[in-house]
Amino acid sequence: MMKDKFEWHEVANIADTSSDRPLEVIVGDTVVILVKFGKDVMAYQGLCPHQFARLSQGTIAGDSLHCPRHKASFDIHDGTCGPGWQLPALRQYRVRIKAGVVLLAYPLAVKAGQD
């Protein structure tokens, strides 16, 4: 069996995450948001790539996360930028759920496919 190359750090209880509002956590010196969708929790960079607004102050409507400053939208499934903006996709980080606890890979690791 191959040893996991990451340490997994507890960052929140799954009960603290929401499908209508991102939860902000700080990992090292990085702002990260957790977004719940169904039984899944996704972790993304917590600052908008446009003007670095805190995405935790944004809203979620349907499948989109909306920046609080300029209302740019990002798909909550993969972080891609929605119509009307030409911004890079949000960095998505590796997440595990274990016994009701959300864990992030540390050092922060970008989810496979975004490397």
Beta strands, then each sheet from edge to edge (+ up, - down):
strand 1: 7-13
strand 2: 23-27
strand 3: 30-37
strand 4: 40-45
strand 5: 59-61
strand 6: 64-66
strand 7: 73-75
strand 8: 92-93
strand 9: 95-98
strand 10: 101-106
sheet 1: 1+ 10- 9+
sheet 2: 2+ 3- 4+ 8-
sheet 3: 5+ 6- 7+
end
